[in-house]
Amino acid sequence: MITLNTFLAIGPMQIALVVAIVLLLFGGKKIPELMRGLGSGIKEFKDASKEDDKIEENKEK
């Protein structure tokens, strides 16, 4: 059980390793484009969930 908790712990070394792998895979110029796409996807998801909440509130009334 102790090894499982140690395995799941995320520290600065693991984060640096993930960042290095992402840089190697996508390159420095491609990352801003990927983050922009991720941000717009999250924004669309939030907007859609807010619209669903409004529709449900109107149905309850």
C-alpha positions as CSV (number, residue, x, y, z in Angstrom):
1,M,0.0,0.0,0.0
2,I,2.8,2.4,0.7
3,T,4.3,1.9,-2.7
4,L,1.0,2.7,-4.3
5,N,0.8,6.1,-2.5
6,T,4.4,6.8,-3.5
7,F,3.7,5.9,-7.1
8,L,0.7,8.3,-7.3
9,A,2.5,11.3,-5.7
10,I,3.3,14.0,-8.1
11,G,6.3,16.1,-7.4
12,P,8.3,18.7,-9.2
13,M,10.5,16.1,-10.8
14,Q,7.5,14.3,-12.4
15,I,6.1,17.6,-13.6
16,A,9.4,18.6,-15.2
17,L,9.6,15.2,-16.9
18,V,6.1,15.6,-18.4
19,V,6.9,19.1,-19.6
20,A,10.1,17.8,-21.2
21,I,8.3,15.0,-23.0
22,V,5.6,17.5,-24.3
23,L,8.3,19.8,-25.6
24,L,10.0,16.9,-27.4
25,L,6.8,15.7,-28.9
26,F,5.3,18.9,-30.1
27,G,8.1,21.5,-30.1
28,G,8.1,25.0,-28.7
29,K,6.2,26.6,-31.5
30,K,3.2,24.2,-31.5
31,I,2.5,24.4,-27.7
32,P,0.8,27.9,-27.7
33,E,-1.5,26.7,-30.5
34,L,-2.4,23.5,-28.5
35,M,-3.1,25.5,-25.3
36,R,-5.3,28.0,-27.3
37,G,-7.3,25.1,-28.6
38,L,-7.5,23.5,-25.1
39,G,-8.7,26.8,-23.7
40,S,-11.4,27.4,-26.3
41,G,-12.6,23.8,-25.8
42,I,-12.9,24.3,-22.0
43,K,-14.7,27.6,-22.6
44,E,-17.2,26.0,-25.0
45,F,-17.8,23.1,-22.5
46,K,-18.5,25.6,-19.7
47,D,-20.9,27.6,-21.9
48,A,-22.7,24.5,-23.0
49,S,-23.1,23.3,-19.4
50,K,-24.5,26.8,-18.4
51,E,-27.0,26.6,-21.2
52,D,-28.1,23.1,-20.1
53,D,-28.6,24.4,-16.5
54,K,-30.7,27.3,-17.8
55,I,-32.9,24.9,-19.9
56,E,-33.4,22.7,-16.9
57,E,-34.4,25.6,-14.7
58,N,-37.0,26.7,-17.2
59,K,-38.4,23.2,-17.4
60,E,-38.8,23.1,-13.6
61,K,-40.9,26.3,-13.5
